[in-house]
Amino acid sequence: MTDKKIITIDEKDYDANELTQQANVCIARIQDYDRKANALKLELTEMEMITKHYLEELRKEIKDAKPILQQDTKAENNTEEKS
């Protein structure tokens, strides 16, 4: 007695035991890549969350720092060019 392993492809059910060996290899590879893709999606979500955290930390750290203004930078460049 064999256990039926039902595979759905294009909204049609198939018994994996009745498919060719190559079809089952394809199914296994698709499942493997789906798992890998899901793991990468999770890793990307975690990276985005960590990046957001560090950006918030950076904003706290620079809140008292004086930003360089565009006019200050242009004035310094003009002075250097004239010298």
Secondary structure, 3 states (H helix, E strand, C coil): CCCCCEEEECCEEEEHHHCCHHHHHHHHHHHHHHHHHHHHHHHHHHHHHHHHHHHHHHHHHHCCCCCCCHHHHHHHHHHHHHC
